[in-house]
Structure formats: C-alpha cells, structure tokens
Amino acid sequence: MAYDETLANRLRELLAGEHGITEKKMFGGLAFLLNGHMTVSASGKGGLLARVDPAQTDAALARPHASLMEMRGRTMDGWIRVAPEGIKTKRQLEPWVKRSLSYVKTLAPK
C-alpha cells in the first residue's frame, strides 16, 4: 500500500513554519524529519506514524485509534501508529504533529 498523498500534503501544511524539516521516503511511507530525526510520517500502511516521548507512550496509546507501531513483529515505546479514523480532521491531526515536534525538538541534531 502506498502512503496517502492527501495526508502527506496535510502534514506539509502543518509543518510549513518549522525550520529544519526535510522529507524522506522510509518504512513504505513519507517521513518528515526535523534536524535529521523522524517526527511524523504518512504511513505506507495507512494513517499516521508519530514519534513521541517514550515516557509518554501510555498516554499516547490512551488516545482514540492509537496503537504501538509494529515492525517485523517488534514494537518500541515512543513510536505510535494512528489509524486513518483518528486523523480525519485538522483538529485530530494537529495535536499528534505538535506532540511529536515537541519531543523531537529535545533531541540533539544529527
């Protein structure tokens, strides 16, 4: 499955004012990186992939339509998949982008 181009455009719009954002195809989707660190991605499996503070994983998973990202049968705290139903509107999508940016801004640039 290819990533959702409409979602990618919505992410571009939300990230437009951020300095240091680049795009890179990875994990079958289109990832948006801040200073070399992945922040959010239009997932190739559908929906959004968001990187959040690992200490906030349980809080993120309590949100509707959120689950741990699974890759090759493994999961990692801080990597959250949000189903398409959970990001239909800007009001749903924007908090995920802001939460991800807040965490990734704490990381040293690559």
C-alpha positions as CSV (number, residue, x, y, z in Angstrom):
1,M,0.0,0.0,0.0
2,A,1.3,3.4,-0.9
3,Y,1.2,6.3,1.5
4,D,-1.8,8.7,1.5
5,E,-0.7,11.7,-0.6
6,T,-3.5,13.8,0.8
7,L,-2.2,13.1,4.4
8,A,1.3,14.0,3.2
9,N,0.0,17.3,2.0
10,R,-1.8,18.0,5.2
11,L,1.4,17.2,7.1
12,R,3.3,19.6,4.9
13,E,0.8,22.3,5.7
14,L,1.1,21.8,9.4
15,L,4.9,21.7,9.3
16,A,5.3,24.6,6.9
17,G,6.5,27.1,9.6
18,E,9.1,24.7,11.1
19,H,12.8,25.2,10.2
20,G,14.9,22.1,9.6
21,I,12.1,19.9,8.2
22,T,13.0,17.5,5.4
23,E,11.1,14.7,3.7
24,K,12.3,11.2,3.1
25,K,10.7,8.0,1.9
26,M,11.1,5.4,4.6
27,F,9.1,2.4,6.0
28,G,7.0,2.4,2.9
29,G,5.7,5.9,3.7
30,L,6.8,9.5,3.5
31,A,8.6,10.7,6.7
32,F,9.1,14.2,7.8
33,L,12.3,14.8,9.7
34,L,13.3,17.6,12.0
35,N,17.1,18.2,12.1
36,G,17.6,14.6,10.9
37,H,15.1,12.9,13.3
38,M,11.8,11.4,12.1
39,T,8.9,13.2,13.6
40,V,5.8,12.1,11.7
41,S,5.1,10.1,8.6
42,A,2.3,9.4,6.2
43,S,2.5,5.6,6.7
44,G,2.7,3.2,3.9
45,K,0.3,1.0,6.0
46,G,-2.3,3.8,6.2
47,G,-2.7,6.5,8.7
48,L,0.0,8.4,10.7
49,L,3.2,7.3,12.3
50,A,4.2,9.7,15.1
51,R,7.3,9.7,17.2
52,V,6.6,10.8,20.8
53,D,8.4,10.9,24.1
54,P,8.8,7.2,25.1
55,A,7.8,8.1,28.6
56,Q,4.5,9.3,27.2
57,T,3.7,6.1,25.3
58,D,0.9,5.0,27.6
59,A,-0.7,8.4,27.5
60,A,-0.5,8.4,23.7
61,L,-2.0,4.9,23.5
62,A,-4.9,6.1,25.5
63,R,-6.0,8.3,22.6
64,P,-8.6,7.0,20.2
65,H,-7.3,5.0,17.2
66,A,-3.7,4.8,18.5
67,S,-1.5,1.7,18.8
68,L,2.2,0.9,19.0
69,M,3.9,0.8,15.7
70,E,5.0,-2.8,14.9
71,M,7.9,-3.5,12.6
72,R,9.0,-7.1,11.9
73,G,7.0,-8.3,14.9
74,R,8.6,-5.8,17.3
75,T,7.3,-2.7,19.0
76,M,9.1,0.2,20.7
77,D,7.9,2.8,23.1
78,G,7.5,6.2,21.6
79,W,6.5,5.1,18.1
80,I,2.7,5.4,17.7
81,R,0.5,4.5,14.7
82,V,-2.7,6.4,14.4
83,A,-5.4,4.8,12.2
84,P,-6.9,7.0,9.4
85,E,-10.1,7.3,11.5
86,G,-8.2,9.2,14.2
87,I,-6.7,11.9,11.9
88,K,-9.6,12.8,9.6
89,T,-9.8,16.4,10.7
90,K,-7.2,19.1,11.4
91,R,-8.4,19.1,15.0
92,Q,-7.5,15.4,15.3
93,L,-4.2,15.5,13.3
94,E,-2.6,18.7,14.6
95,P,-2.2,17.5,18.3
96,W,-0.2,14.5,17.1
97,V,2.1,16.7,15.0
98,K,2.6,19.1,17.9
99,R,3.3,16.3,20.4
100,S,5.8,14.7,18.0
101,L,7.5,18.0,17.3
102,S,7.8,18.8,21.0
103,Y,9.6,15.6,21.6
104,V,11.9,15.6,18.6
105,K,13.0,19.2,19.4
106,T,14.5,17.9,22.6
107,L,16.9,15.6,20.6
108,A,20.3,16.8,19.5
109,P,20.5,17.4,15.7
110,K,22.0,14.7,13.7
